[in-house]
């Protein structure tokens, strides 16, 4: 397999609380509160998806950070109120609330922030650039932005950074209008990664490199969220990841084909091919 090149490569999962993973990926009888620790013994990154649906609390971020190893990284999914309800417009206070809700309590375990756009939201360069210009490029900038939160969050905010670190952002698009030559240079101007999203052909699969890292989301090879990745597909993705890492790019890969517990086993298969992660991971369960 050979030595992995210079870029840092992490392979993980989109979330960790899935009922049908119990007894398949998670051992039968494992307490729900121990699921994250179990996942972190096999992978070195995960996406926090609850932040997409509602503002979380600092205590939750602190608990998650305390329950994983020191070198573990959380990606955090941006709130749908910003992306889906406000559709990126007039989101100054919403962004402040999001960053005040506790992300910075993750400290050095805070990884990229994922902004997933809704289907039907078309590429409008001015609207998108106005949004990108508001994204904090560092944790100190995020803390400063967080202090503009509104009164709803009083008593449950985190508005300090433990250190000044770069803060990475990734954008996942779900409309064909984003197949536009103007998109990559716009994202590159702000250092935002264009997500490489495999959605079984439903939405654009774009490979433009627009930042110093690559963010990959694998939602299903043939059927969205429901189909696993066979050996040939995992080999192909491993080859892409090696090429990106060889060029010095950090790579984050998250499997979101959670139905029938495909995601953890496919992620383990990719991690083994790349020789990354805290353990080789479980053998495939044979679930189809």
Buried (B, 14 or more C-beta within 10 A) or exposed (E): EEEBBEBBBBBBBBBBEBEEBBEBBBEEEBEEEEBBBBBBBBBBBBBBBBBBEEBBBBEBBBEBBEBBEEEBBBBBBBBBBBBBEBBBEEBEEBBBBBBBBBBBBBBBBBBBBBBBBEEEBBBEEEBBBBBBEBBBBBBBBBBBBBEBBEEEBEEBBBBEBEEEBEBBBBBBBBBEEBEEEEBBEBBBEBBBBBBBBBBBEBBBEBEEBBBEBBBBBBBBBEBBBBBBBEEEBBEEBBEBBBBBBEEEBBBBBBBBBBBBBBBBBBBBBBBBBBEBBBEEBBEBBEEE
